[in-house]
């Protein structure tokens, strides 16, 4: 059975908007490009035609991915999130004990993860280790490369 995908209301809205755009104007634009490329003649040496077909395949794959994510989506009610312990949707301020560096993350579903923006997946090593923990807890995280990082949870917010 497919696993539900946890999304914020904003992320769900963005995914449904992108899906609708791709299914309408996106498909129309690709069809027009294919039609135009066909008019150039011999398809066996027509790079515009090949590129348009390739773009069409990529777009259809993205549509399938978005349809699946929307179908499996569970919207997080951020008002119901507790700050007693870390849950998916929580914002967490942690301190790297070894380097005395403060880091802040929001823990969300895998499809929303973007470490550059401080969003980590609930399925990542750090995300899994923090889920269920409380302020003041010391958490040891085993990374895929074999290293272990020790964090102290400083703050949990919505």
C-alpha positions in Angstrom: 0.0 0.0 0.0 1.2 3.5 -0.8 2.3 5.6 2.1 0.6 8.9 2.7 2.5 12.1 2.0 2.4 14.8 4.6 2.0 18.3 3.1 1.3 21.7 4.5 -1.8 23.4 3.1 0.5 25.7 1.1 2.5 22.9 -0.4 -0.7 21.1 -1.4 -2.1 24.2 -3.0 1.2 24.7 -5.0 1.2 21.0 -6.2 -2.5 21.1 -7.3 -1.9 24.5 -9.2 1.2 23.1 -10.9 -0.7 19.9 -11.8 -3.6 21.9 -13.3 -1.3 24.1 -15.2 0.7 21.2 -16.7 -2.5 19.3 -17.6 -3.9 22.3 -19.5 -1.6 24.9 -20.8 1.5 22.7 -20.5 0.0 19.9 -22.6 -1.3 22.4 -25.1 2.1 24.1 -25.5 3.9 20.8 -26.0 1.3 19.6 -28.6 1.8 22.9 -30.5 5.6 22.4 -30.4 5.3 18.9 -31.7 2.9 20.0 -34.5 5.3 22.8 -35.5 8.3 20.5 -35.5 6.5 18.0 -37.7 6.0 20.7 -40.2 9.7 20.9 -40.7 9.7 17.7 -42.7 11.8 14.5 -42.2 11.3 13.4 -38.6 14.4 11.1 -38.7 16.7 14.1 -38.6 14.4 16.6 -36.8 16.0 17.6 -33.5 13.2 20.0 -32.7 10.7 17.1 -33.0 12.9 14.8 -30.8 13.3 17.6 -28.2 9.6 18.3 -28.1 8.8 14.6 -27.6 11.4 14.4 -24.9 9.9 17.4 -23.1 6.5 15.8 -23.4 7.7 12.6 -21.8 9.3 14.6 -18.9 6.1 16.6 -18.4 3.9 13.5 -18.4 6.2 12.0 -15.8 5.9 15.1 -13.6 2.1 15.0 -14.0 2.0 11.4 -12.9 4.2 12.3 -9.9 2.0 15.2 -8.9 -1.2 13.2 -9.3 0.2 10.5 -7.0 1.4 13.1 -4.4 -2.0 14.9 -4.4 -3.9 11.5 -4.2 -1.8 10.4 -1.2 -1.6 13.8 0.5 -2.5 14.3 4.1 -2.8 18.0 4.9 -1.1 19.0 8.1 -3.3 21.1 10.4 -0.6 23.3 11.7 -3.0 24.6 14.5 -3.2 21.1 15.9 0.6 20.7 16.1 1.9 20.4 19.7 5.1 22.1 20.7 5.6 19.4 23.5 7.6 17.2 21.2 8.8 17.1 17.6 6.2 16.0 14.9 6.1 16.3 11.2 5.4 20.0 10.6 7.3 21.1 13.6 10.0 23.8 13.4 13.0 22.8 15.5 16.0 24.8 16.8 18.9 22.4 17.6 22.5 22.9 18.7 25.2 20.7 17.2 26.9 19.7 20.5 30.4 19.1 18.9 30.6 22.4 17.0 28.3 24.5 19.2 26.4 25.6 16.1 22.7 26.4 16.1 20.6 25.1 13.3 16.9 25.5 12.5 14.8 23.1 10.5 11.2 22.4 9.7 10.4 18.7 9.4 8.0 18.0 6.5 7.3 15.2 4.1 9.8 13.9 1.6 8.3 15.7 -1.4 8.8 19.1 0.3 12.3 18.6 1.6 14.7 21.3 0.7 17.7 21.5 3.0 18.9 24.7 1.5 15.7 26.3 2.8 15.9 24.6 6.2 13.3 22.0 5.3 14.2 18.4 6.0 12.3 15.2 5.4 10.7 13.2 8.2 12.4 10.2 6.6 15.9 11.7 6.6 18.4 10.5 9.3 18.1 13.8 11.2 14.3 14.0 10.8 13.8 10.4 12.0 16.0 11.0 15.0 14.2 14.2 16.1 10.6 12.9 15.7 9.0 12.4 19.1 11.8 14.1 21.1 11.4 17.0 23.5 13.1 20.3 24.3 16.3 19.5 26.3 16.8 16.0 24.7 20.2 15.1 23.5 19.8 13.2 20.2 22.5 11.2 18.5 22.0 10.9 14.7 23.8 8.2 12.7 24.4 9.6 9.2 24.5 7.4 6.1 28.3 8.0 5.8 28.8 6.4 9.3 29.4 9.6 11.2 27.4 10.4 14.3 26.2 13.9 15.1 24.9 14.9 18.5 22.2 17.5 18.8 20.5 19.2 21.7 16.9 20.3 21.0 16.6 23.9 22.1 13.1 24.9 20.9 10.1 23.4 19.1 7.6 25.6 17.4 4.7 25.4 14.9 
